[in-house]
Amino acid sequence: MPIHEKGYRHYEGKLRGRLSRSLTIARCGTSLALKKRGLIAMVLLGIAPAFVLAVLVYQASRTEEFIKLAGRFIYSSSEWQLLVGKTHTVAVIWQVIFSRFFIWQLIPVASVVTYVGPELISQDLRVRALQVYYARPITRLDYVLGKLMVVAVFVAMLTLVPAVLIYIVGVVLSKSIVVAGETWPTLVGILGGYLLITVVAGVLVLACSSLSRRSGSVAVAWAMLVIVTDAAHGLVGEALGLKWSHLLSLRANVAQLATRLFDVKPEYAPVHWSASLFVLAAVVVVALGLLFRRVQVLEGEH
Amino acid sequence: MIELVGLKKSFGEVEALRGVTLDVPCGTVGLLGPNGAGKSTLIRILLGLIKPTAGTAGVLGVSSTERPLDVRARVGYMPEDDCHIPGLSAVGYVAYAAELSGLPPDDAIRRSHEVLDYVGMNEERYRLVETYSTGMRQRIKLAQAVVHDPEVLLLDEPTNGMDPGGRDDMLELIRDIASTAKVSVLVSSHLLPDVEEVCGHIVVLGMGAVRLQGDLADLRTAEAGLFDLRLKGETTGFLAALAEAGGRARPAAHGLLRVTLPRDASARTLVELAHRTAVQIRCLRPARNTLEEVFVQAVGEKGDTWTADAATGAENAHS
């Protein structure tokens, strides 16, 4: 007598809601990405600046010593005065150093996204896996959202998670509940900065990824997008002395908005931050349009 | 199972479907047609992946155009193309497909093991999918199609690239899914013997229109004056006498002769001719059209290319 019935059995359990589809795609994408050789080392290396941030946060309560310390790492005393004026509260200092941390992290984020992002859609095209998705009760939005969440996880590892942890430790070590009340704009800045980087990097890399079956080509295209725009900013700024040259650079526009989110004087002060917002919004809208158009066409093809 | 009313689909100037109206009953249905007949377009419309230019399409009473997600929740699809996700084992792949259909993670894993047992995958289910043979990939494609327990199964070339043993297993599984699990199955295949073996009903598409639809048993009706005959002995005299009597014979499958008699003749004529020419009749029965003949009649000359493909496919399947 068989001890295990191998015939067809009907499923009698309950089904989960729509959001679970995107989470499933995100979980699978993340676990597959983590199998990539060297990625964990890359992430660990990428969060090294968090240790500098931790030291600065620890020192922030001792204002004068902090300014000396900060001068060695991030700003000269005169720049510091220019940034925060004469008000040296813990809250203001935190906003400055956390915003600086987010700007530092743009390079590790770009590197990790270059490693993880290109395969997210291009691999599905290469192995015709889109059929697995589109024969299921999921929409294009579910699919794109799931893939975007994979990028979000890695951006979080490099920015949100260390920043929030250091923030919490800083509040706890301050031994004063007043600090939590005063520094909440920093927490808002952390969340805002994280979302900004995730949306810009995620949408752009996914749009690139949807254009080709070859992940290597996508990685080159994405890296060039980051490097060339930054180089253009440097060259135009140097050669022509234009104050708005940072608008040409993805990295500089994100840095400009990140400082704004932390309510710190903008990185590229002479030009209003809304110009960077406009540039990034336009880039993201175009990339989203391209991404959904490509995914729709590919859905029909399969 | 499937209801189509005036379904049209154009890609630019090319009309893939030209006003198809069809009511396909539940059961096991074969979808046949030459390349470019509109089979893939029809399947994509049924899944709600593309919108028709005109007309409506529905599965189990649910509109594919208005509620595609509801349709996909009740339909399982086994694509023709080899599609897998590198880095996943068969268990992980099928469980992933289950979760995409909404099963909770624990149920997805359990269900994945159940359907992999069902399609005959043993310990190899823990290996990475990209290391599998074509036959094993066909099995896991079937497993991912049934993992969420669909009411309708759309199978696109289910025996593609399988060896004879694997093909027999796959056809047996399809028969079992239809009969035991009561899942309606639509099989789109180039391999006529496969369709003939598992389907009770066929739909033939040609040039974007329905050329023929009906129960296979009805379509393969016996034709008056047409017989299958097996003889023992020297047949030259018999064939000459048959020709004198106005009949003709040609070789058919399984060593039989397909004999066509004139209108005024009957089976008795064949018995008399055999007696006169001293040959033994070992088998004599009214001939029925094969599916290939039914198909050729339905699509006419346009089916020539397809029949050649089908013959090659059938040869491959049986070799």
Interface residues (C-beta under 8 A of the other chain):
Chain A: H4 K6 G7 Y8 R9 H10 Y11 G13 K14 L15 R16 G17 S20 R21 T24 I25 C28 L32 K35 Q123 D124 V127 R128 A129 L130 Q131 V132 Y133 Y134 A135 R136 P137 I138 T139 E299 G300 H302
Chain B: R44 L47 L49 I50 L69 D70 R72 A73 V75 G76 Y77 P79 D81 D82 C83 H84 I85 P86 G87 L88 Y96 A97 E99 L100 S101 G102 L103 P104 D107 R111 E114 D117 Y118 Q144 A145 V146 H148 D149 D176 I177 T180 A181
